[in-house]
């Protein structure tokens, strides 16, 4: 009797188990289907830019998508920049100009991002650990004041910065753009790092100071290594924003400190827009950011999840 009852229970449980597995698999398929769809939407502009750099003018106008199916790839866009296999070993004025702009963008964006992360981390640490009062503003008001600077349209600052930089002889200089870019991304870094430091228990610093560390020693040896993923995430965001900035680079530079976004926008003329050249230049410009993002992905994930388990 016991064996028959057990067998009957197994047969009664089998349909519910099959239904559970069907729901589980359908949920997984739906989730991964949505993720794949979103990945296609997010990566399609990069694919479009890369494929356009290998198209001829008729292929661009027809909107061909699949190479060797809709169109025959050519090195037209890369040849115009001196970066095709045929021209890479030959002298090229355009390639020299591209490398100079690339160097300017790298120096300006990396310097301003590192400087913003260093200064912003110190400011964010102070706002998360100490109480301040300036007139009617306290810590929360000061933090919001920093973030509110992003609301101001860049065009409002165009004339003041143009006049100021002319008086200070900072027009068309790398140091001028480094200072400006540092100020522009500093509010974002402060906002990110303030939440990062707020998720770290203050008991860690107190224990370090009991062991003889100063507040600076505790910050450098205890807090900074824990907050490193958030700092890397803030650094990557700053790099993306400063690397792609166009308005002030076009306004405050002319010859010596021009950056890649200005060169990309200059691929127009009386004959129209050279889409293949612009696409090749754009893809070459964003390729370093793609490599940095892939290489530091784990730090970005840690920075986003920091504070959740502390």
C-alpha positions in Angstrom: 0.0 0.0 0.0 2.8 2.4 0.8 4.5 1.8 -2.5 1.3 2.4 -4.5 0.7 5.6 -2.5 4.2 6.8 -3.2 3.9 6.1 -7.0 0.7 7.9 -7.1 2.2 11.0 -5.4 5.0 11.0 -8.0 2.6 10.9 -10.9 0.5 13.7 -9.3 3.7 15.9 -8.8 5.0 15.3 -12.3 2.7 17.8 -14.1 3.4 20.6 -11.6 7.2 20.0 -12.0 6.8 20.2 -15.8 4.8 23.4 -15.5 7.4 24.9 -13.2 10.2 24.1 -15.6 8.2 25.5 -18.5 7.6 28.8 -16.7 11.3 28.9 -15.7 12.5 28.4 -19.3 10.0 30.8 -20.7 11.1 33.5 -18.2 14.8 32.9 -19.1 14.1 33.1 -22.8 12.1 36.3 -22.4 14.8 38.0 -20.3 17.7 37.0 -22.6 15.7 37.9 -25.6 15.1 41.4 -24.3 18.8 41.7 -23.4 19.9 40.6 -26.8 17.4 43.0 -28.4 18.8 45.9 -26.2 22.4 44.9 -27.1 21.5 45.1 -30.8 20.0 48.5 -30.3 22.9 49.7 -28.3 25.6 48.3 -30.6 24.0 49.1 -33.9 25.3 52.7 -34.2 28.8 51.4 -33.7 28.3 48.8 -36.4 26.7 51.3 -38.7 29.7 53.7 -38.3 32.2 50.9 -38.9 30.4 49.6 -42.0 29.9 53.0 -43.4 33.7 53.6 -43.4 34.0 50.8 -45.9 31.2 52.0 -48.3 31.2 53.8 -51.5 28.9 56.8 -52.1 26.1 54.8 -53.8 26.2 52.3 -50.9 25.8 55.0 -48.4 22.8 56.5 -50.2 21.1 53.1 -50.6 21.6 52.3 -46.9 23.3 49.0 -47.4 23.8 47.1 -44.2 25.5 43.7 -44.7 29.0 43.7 -46.3 29.6 41.2 -49.1 25.8 40.8 -49.3 24.5 44.4 -49.9 27.7 46.0 -50.8 31.4 45.2 -51.6 33.6 46.7 -48.8 36.2 49.2 -49.9 38.9 51.1 -48.0 37.7 54.5 -49.3 37.1 56.1 -45.9 40.4 54.8 -44.4 42.3 55.7 -47.5 41.2 59.3 -47.2 42.7 59.4 -43.7 45.9 57.6 -44.8 45.1 54.6 -42.7 44.3 52.0 -45.4 46.7 49.1 -46.1 47.9 50.8 -49.3 48.6 54.2 -47.7 49.7 53.4 -44.1 53.3 53.1 -45.1 53.3 56.3 -47.2 53.6 59.9 -46.0 50.2 61.4 -45.4 49.3 64.9 -44.2 45.8 63.9 -43.2 47.2 61.0 -41.1 49.6 63.3 -39.4 46.8 65.7 -38.6 44.7 62.8 -37.2 47.5 61.6 -35.0 48.1 65.2 -33.7 44.4 65.6 -32.9 44.4 62.1 -31.3 47.4 63.1 -29.1 45.6 66.3 -28.1 42.4 64.5 -27.2 44.3 61.8 -25.2 46.4 64.3 -23.2 43.5 66.7 -22.5 40.9 64.0 -21.6 43.2 61.8 -19.5 44.7 64.8 -17.6 41.4 66.5 -16.9 39.7 63.2 -15.9 42.5 62.2 -13.5 42.6 65.7 -12.0 38.8 65.7 -11.6 38.8 62.3 -9.9 41.5 63.3 -7.5 39.9 66.6 -6.5 36.4 65.2 -6.6 37.2 62.3 -4.4 38.7 64.6 -1.8 35.6 66.8 -1.9 33.3 63.9 -1.8 35.1 62.3 1.2 34.8 65.5 3.1 31.1 65.9 2.3 30.4 62.2 3.4 32.4 62.4 6.7 32.3 65.9 8.0 29.6 68.5 8.6 29.9 71.8 6.9 27.8 75.0 6.9 28.3 77.9 4.5 25.7 80.6 5.0 22.4 78.7 4.9 23.9 75.7 3.0 24.8 72.4 4.7 26.3 69.2 3.3 23.2 68.2 1.2 22.8 71.8 -0.1 26.5 71.9 -1.1 26.3 68.6 -2.8 23.3 69.7 -4.8 25.0 73.0 -5.6 27.8 71.1 -7.3 25.4 69.0 -9.3 23.3 72.0 -10.3 26.2 73.3 -12.2 25.4 70.7 -14.9 22.0 72.5 -15.5 23.8 75.5 -16.9 23.9 75.4 -20.8 27.4 75.5 -22.2 26.5 78.3 -24.6 25.9 80.6 -21.6 29.5 80.2 -20.6 30.9 80.7 -24.1 31.4 84.5 -24.0 32.8 84.7 -20.4 35.3 81.9 -21.1 36.3 83.3 -24.4 37.1 86.7 -22.9 38.7 85.2 -19.8 40.9 82.9 -21.8 41.9 85.7 -24.1 43.1 87.8 -21.2 44.9 84.8 -19.6 46.5 83.7 -22.9 44.9 80.3 -22.7 43.2 80.3 -26.1 44.3 77.3 -28.3 46.2 75.6 -25.4 46.0 72.2 -23.9 46.1 73.6 -20.4 43.1 75.8 -21.1 41.0 72.9 -22.1 42.3 70.7 -19.2 41.2 73.3 -16.7 37.8 73.8 -18.3 37.1 70.0 -18.7 38.1 69.4 -15.1 35.6 71.9 -13.9 32.9 70.5 -16.2 33.1 66.9 -15.0 34.0 67.7 -11.4 30.3 67.8 -10.2 29.6 64.4 -11.6 32.7 62.9 -9.9 31.7 64.5 -6.6 28.2 63.1 -6.8 29.3 59.6 -7.6 32.1 59.4 -5.0 30.0 60.9 -2.3 27.6 58.0 -2.5 30.6 55.7 -2.7 32.2 56.9 0.5 28.8 57.1 2.3 28.5 53.3 1.8 31.8 52.6 3.6 31.4 52.2 7.4 33.1 54.9 9.5 34.2 52.3 11.9 37.0 51.4 9.5 38.6 54.8 9.9 38.0 54.9 13.6 39.8 51.5 14.0 42.7 52.7 11.9 43.0 55.9 13.9 43.0 53.9 17.1 45.9 52.0 15.7 47.8 55.3 15.3 46.8 56.3 11.8 46.0 60.0 11.0 42.8 60.9 9.0 45.0 61.1 5.9 46.6 57.8 6.6 43.2 56.1 7.1 41.9 57.7 3.9 44.9 56.5 1.8 45.4 53.1 3.3 41.9 52.0 4.2 39.2 54.0 2.4 40.9 54.6 -0.9 41.4 50.9 -1.8 37.8 50.1 -1.0 36.5 53.0 -3.0 38.8 52.2 -6.0 36.1 50.6 -8.2 33.9 53.7 -7.8 36.8 55.9 -8.7 37.5 53.9 -11.8 33.9 54.1 -12.8 34.0 57.9 -12.3 37.2 58.1 -14.3 35.7 56.2 -17.3 32.6 58.4 -17.3 34.8 61.5 -17.2 37.0 60.2 -20.0 33.9 59.6 -22.2 32.5 63.1 -21.5 35.8 64.9 -22.1 36.9 62.8 -25.1 33.6 63.6 -26.9 33.3 67.3 -25.9 33.0 69.5 -29.0 31.5 72.9 -28.2 34.4 74.4 -26.1 37.0 72.6 -28.2 35.7 74.3 -31.3 35.3 77.6 -29.5 38.6 77.9 -27.7 41.0 76.2 -30.1 42.0 76.9 -33.6 45.4 75.4 -34.6 47.5 73.8 -31.9 45.0 72.2 -29.4 42.3 71.0 -31.7 40.8 67.7 -30.7 39.2 64.8 -32.6 35.6 65.8 -32.3 36.4 69.1 -34.1 38.1 67.1 -36.9 35.1 64.8 -37.2 32.8 67.8 -37.6 35.1 69.3 -40.3 34.4 66.5 -42.8 32.1 68.7 -44.8 32.7 70.9 -47.7 31.2 72.4 -50.9 30.8 68.9 -52.3 28.7 67.8 -49.3 29.5 65.5 -46.4 32.2 62.8 -46.9 30.3 60.2 -45.0 32.9 57.4 -45.5 35.7 59.7 -44.2 33.6 60.9 -41.3 32.7 57.3 -40.4 36.3 56.1 -40.5 37.4 59.1 -38.4 34.5 58.6 -35.9 35.2 54.8 -35.5 39.0 55.5 -35.0 38.0 58.1 -32.4 35.7 55.9 -30.3 37.8 52.7 -30.6 40.0 53.7 -27.6 36.9 54.2 -25.4 35.6 50.8 -26.5 38.9 49.1 -25.5 39.0 51.0 -22.2 35.4 50.1 -21.4 35.9 46.4 -22.2 39.2 46.3 -20.2 37.8 48.0 -17.1 34.3 46.4 -17.2 34.8 44.6 -13.9 35.7 47.9 -12.2 32.5 49.5 -13.6 30.4 46.6 -12.3 32.1 46.8 -8.8 31.6 50.5 -8.8 27.9 50.2 -9.6 27.4 47.5 -6.9 29.5 49.2 -4.3 27.8 49.9 -1.0 25.1 47.2 -1.5 26.9 44.6 0.7 28.8 46.9 3.0 
